[in-house]
Amino acid sequence: MDPSTARKFGKSGASLAQHKYQIGAGPARPEQLRQANAGEILRLLRLHMPCSRADLVRFSGLSAPTVSSTVEYLERKGLVERIGMGAPSGGRPPNLLQLNASFGYVIGVDIGGTGVRVALADLHGKIVAKWIGSFVESPTPARVTDLISGGIRQLLRHQRIPQKKLLTVASGAPGISDVRAGVVLSAPNLCDWHGVPLRQMLEESADVPVSIENDVNLAALGESWSGTARGVRDFVFLAIGTGIGAGIFIDGRLHHGSAWAAGEIGYLTVPGTEETSMAIRRTGPLENIIGGKGIEQAWVKMSNGTRPGDQSRQHLKATEIFDLAESGDAKARELLQRTAQILASAITNMSLILDSSLVVFGGGVGSHPALLEATKRIVDQNEFARPHLAVSLLGADAQLHGAIWLALKTAEQNVLR
């Protein structure tokens, strides 16, 4: 809770979560209030540790007795530990507190088009080890689940961490996902990924509680936690790789929409795209034209009729085409400008609806500086609907950081229950 919110609700010891319970839902039970306050203290410790109880009172807006009782509750749980005395400020030196990193561990998973990445982290959110597995065959749900479970077992074994210390797993999925049900509704860039009960499959194979989330939404969570968008309440994370998608933060919260499709901007129709009806099992018009594959296909068409010695230039990756543009190649610059113009139109349309202050560029293609600068020049011509454009600080690890954040949040909720 920020200080202005704390002042608004006063120092009575009631948290923001307590007031939410009380509005239209009847009074909260003491156990609900304790869990809400404990969750808030854990969040503040992760942001500011090491810190004292007085610091937590100041950060949270809770009363000193409420903070003390909550800290004692968390110490009994084993989630918080004292690490010594801090510098005195005129009186007795305060006891400093931090999360007990070794209480347990969490796993973050990123599922891609050609493999999976698995990260093991402690309760501080520090990544202890990573594991990467590639798909030998087509990435069906069963094969991906087996690959992830094998990676988790290897990480625990190599780090000598017992299974009981693993608290939870959070996995990203490259498609529309019903987070509440734990089902991937559709992932057109993978094989047979329609209505996949991914959470259930992973829980059965890994024997641990699992949360799932759209992979771009996880990247947005990662950037909000420890990346470019840290401290920004209204922003869009824009991922451009093989496909294209957006993770949307509104008033400090990830926005899923009524049917979990918020941010599926690959289906946008903007000038230059094919106008067609939406179909969940196929890629969208915007993705087809400025996703990595779309850019590469456009380059092949532009390169037809090149001299025999230049044929090797026909089959370049999107990032290599943008590299050529930076070096002055006329055709590559033309394709870069066309891509930037379409992308700028999509960003302007989103900005007119969301009025976000920041758009973070991520993904293998989206992170290319030439695309960012070309798009920025066009968007900056707007008198309004002109968000700040910036590249991801976390790069390819944005999804993993978001998965770890989600796993930590889920683990804390499970332990507090």
N, C-alpha and C positions, 0 to 999 in steps of 0.2 A: 504494500500500500504506500503511495507517495505521501509526503508530509501534508499536502493540502487536503487530501482525502481524510487523513488521520484527524486533522483539525476539524473537518466537517462533522465527523462522527464523535469527536470528543475523546476523552481519556478514560472512559468508563470501563475499559477492559474488553469491550465488544469489538470483534474484528469486522472487516468488511464482509466476510463470508457470513457472519452471524446476522448482519442486517439484511443480507440477501435472503437468508432463510426466513426472516421475520416478515418480509414483504409478500403478502398473498399466499404464504405457505404455512402460516401458524408459527408459533414459537419453536425455535430449534431445541432439540434435546441436548443435555449437557455433553453427551458423547460426541454429537455432531460438532458442537462448538469446540471441544478439545481437539478433534481431528482437524478442523478448519484452522485453528490457531497453530497447531503443530505443523501443518503443511506450510503455513505462511512463514514460520520461523525457519523451517528447513530451506525454503526458497531464499530467504534473506541471508542465511548462513552461506549458502552456495555462492551468492553474489559478493558477500563482504568478508568472509572468514579470512583470518581469525578476527573475531570481534568479541566484545564483552556483552553482558546482559544489558548494561546501560545503552550500548550501541543499538541493541535489538529493540529496546523501548523506543528509541529515537526513530529508527527506521520504520517500525511497524505501526506506531501510534497506539499500541496496546499499553495497558497500565503495567507498572513494575511488578506487582504481584502476579498478574496474568503471565507475563514473560517468565518470571521465576518458576512458577508452577509448570509451565509448558516445557521449559528447559529441563527441569527435573524429570518430567515424564519422558522426554526424549532420551535423557541419560539412562533411565531405567530400561528403556527399549534397546539401548546400545547404539543408537543412531548418532549421538553427540558425545564428544569427549572434551575434557579440559586439557589444555596444552601448556599451562604455566601462567605466570603473571605478566600483565602488560605494564607499560610505562605509567607511573602515577600522574594524576593531573590535579595535584593539590591535596589529595586524601590517600586512602589506602589504594595500592595498585590493584587493578581489576583482574579477575580470572578471565583468561581468553578461551574462547570456545571455537570448535570446528566440527565439521562432520567427521564421523568415524569412517574413514575411507575403506577400511578392511572389514566393515560389518558384512558387506556382500558385494557382489559384482553384477553388472548388467551387460547385455549384448545388443549391439546395433547392427542391422543387416541392410545392405543396399543390393537390390536385385537389378541387374542390368541386362542388356540384350545378349551378351556373350558370356556372362559369368556373374558371380556374387562376391561381395566383399563383406567380411564379418569382422567387427571390432569388439574387443573386450575392454570394459572400462570399470574403474572403481567408483565409489559413491561421490567422489569429488568431480566425477566426469572426466577424469584423466584416462586417456586411452593407454592401456597396458600392453596390448598386443593386437595385431591384425592378421587376418588370414584371407587369401584370395583363391577362389576356385573357378575354373572355366568349364563351360558346357562342352562335353565331347559330342553329345548328340543334341537334338532339338530340345529347347528348354521347356518341357512339359511341366505341369505343376508337381507331379510326383518326383521327377528328376531334380527339380530345383529344391524341393523340400528335403530330399535325401542329401543333397550337396550341402545345404545350410547346416543340417544336423551333424553331418560329419565334420564340418569346419568348427562348429561349437565344441564338439568332443575333443578335437585336436588342440584347440586353444586352452581348454581347461586342463588337459593332460600336460601340455608343455609348460603351463604356468603353475602346475601342481595345486590347482584350486579344486576342492571337492565339489561335486554336483550340488550339494545342499547350499553352497554359498552363492550359487547363481540364482538371482532373485527374479529376473524377468528378461524377456527378449522383445525388441521392437523391430519390425521389418517394414521396409518400404516396398511398394509394388508399383510398377510403371503403367498405371492405368486408373480408371475410375474405381474407387474402392468404397464400400459401405463399411466405414470404420466401426460403427456400433455392432454390426453383425460379424465383422471380421471376414468379409467376403470381397474378393476382387471381382467386380462386375464385368469388366472388360479390359484387356491389355492387348490391343491390336498388334503391337510389335513383338509379342511372344506367341508361342505355339499352344493352342487349345486353352487359352486363359480367358474363359467366360464363365462367370458364376462360380469361381474357385473359392472354397472355404479354407483360405490360407491359414487363418488363425488356428482353426481346429486341426489342420494337418500338421502344422508346426508344433502345436502343444502335444500332440500324440507322439511325434517323433523325437522331440527334444525334452519332453517331460518337464516343462516349465511354463508359467503363464506367458502369453504372447499378446502383443498389441500390433496392429497393422495400420498403415497410413499410406496414402499416395506419396510416391517418391519425391515429387516436386514440392508437395506440402512439407515433407520432412526437411528439404533443403531450406525452405522458408523458415522453419523452426530453428534450424542450425544458424542461419544468418541472424535471426532475432536474438538468439542466445549468445553467440560469440563471434559474429561476423559484421558485415557492413551495416546491417540494419539494427544493430544493438541500440536499444533505447528509442527506436522509431516505432510509433504506434500504428501508423497507416502506411503500408508499403506493399509492393508486389515483387515477388521473386520470379524472374522470367528465365526459364530453362530452355535453351536451344541446343539440341544435340541431334541424334537421329530423328527425334520428334521434337515437339514444342509444347510447353505447358506453363502454367503460372500457379504459384502459391500466394494467396491473398491474406494479408493481415488487415483487419478493421478494428480500430480502437483497441489495439494490443492483443487481439485474439485471431487465431486462424479461422478463416471462413470456409465452411464446407458447402453451403447451399442446402436447399431442401431435398435434393436427390443426389448429393455427393459429387456433383459435376462442376461446382464453382472452380474456375481456373482452367477449364479444358479449352483453352483459347486456340488450340490447334484446329478447332472446328469453326473458328471465326471466318466470316466472308468479308474481305476487304477488296478494294480495287486491285484487279490483277488475278483474283482467285476464281475458281469455278463455282458457280452458284448451284448448290445441290442440297437435298434434304439431309438431315443429320442421321447417321447410322452408327451405332455403338461399336459394331464389329469391324469398321474400317476407319482408316485415318481421315482426318479432316482436311478441308481445302487449304487453310493457312499452312498447316504442317506440310502438305504436299508441295508447296511452292517455296517455303523458306526454312523448312527443316533441312538437316544435313543432306539427306538423299535428294530432296527437291533441288537444292543448290547444285549438287553434283550432276544431276540429270540435265539441268539447264546449261551447265558448262559444256557437257558433251554435245548438246545441240549447237551451241555457239561455236564449237571447235570443229564441226564437220567441214570437210573441205580443206583442212590445214595441210601444209606440205608434209611429205613422208617423214622428214626428219623431226617434225614437231608432234608426231602422233602420240608420243609418251605423255604429252601435256593434256591429252583428252581425259585421262582417268586420274584426276587429282581429287583429294579430299577437299571438303569445303574450306577447312582452315588453310590448306595449301593454296587454294584459289585466292583467299584473302591476303596471304603472304605475297602472292604475285601482284595483287592490286597495290599493296604498299610499295612494291619495288617499281611501280609505274606501268605495268602491263595494261594496255588500253581495254582489252576485252574483260579482263578480270575486274578492272575498276568499274566498268559498265555494269557487270553482274553484282558487284558489291553495292553500287548505288541503287540498283533496282531492289535488292534485298532490303537495304536500309529504308527505302521509301515505303515499302509494304509494311515493314516492322514498325516504322514511325506512325503509320496510319493506325495499326493495331493498338499501339501504346496510347495514342491520342483518344481513340474510342474508349479504351479502358479508363483513361483519366477523366473523361467526361462523366462516367458513371460512378467511379470510386473516389475521385479526387485525392489519390494517394500522393504523398509528398516525395516518394522515392521509388524507383524501379531498379532492382538489382539484377544485373545480367550474369547468368551462370550457364553451365553446360559447356561441352567442348567447343561448340561453334559460338555460342553466345558470349563466351569469355574473350573472344578475339578482340584485341584493341581496335582494329580497323573497323569492325562492325559497330562497336560502341561509339566511336567518334563520328562515323558517318551518320548514324541514327541520331546522335545528340545534336548535330548541326541542323537536322531537319526539325526535330521536336522543339528546339530552342527558337524556331521562327514563330511558334505559337505565342499569342499574347497571354493566353491562360491555357489550362490543360497542359502544363509544361512541368512535369515532375523532374526532379534531379535524377540523372542516370549515372549509375556507378557499377563497377565490376565486383563480383563476389570476392570477399577476402579468403573464404574457405576453399574455393576452387572445387576440385573433384570430391573433396571430403565433406561438402556441405550436407549431403544426405546422411552420411554417417554421424555427423555431429547432431543433426536433428533426431536421428533414430536413438542416439544415446540419451538426448534430453528427454524424449518420450519414454524411454525405458526407465530412466531415473524417476520421472514423475509417477509412472505406474507402480514402480517398486515401492516408493514412499507411501502411496495410497494403500497398497496391499498390506504393508507392514503396520500402518497406523490403524487399519481395520482390525 
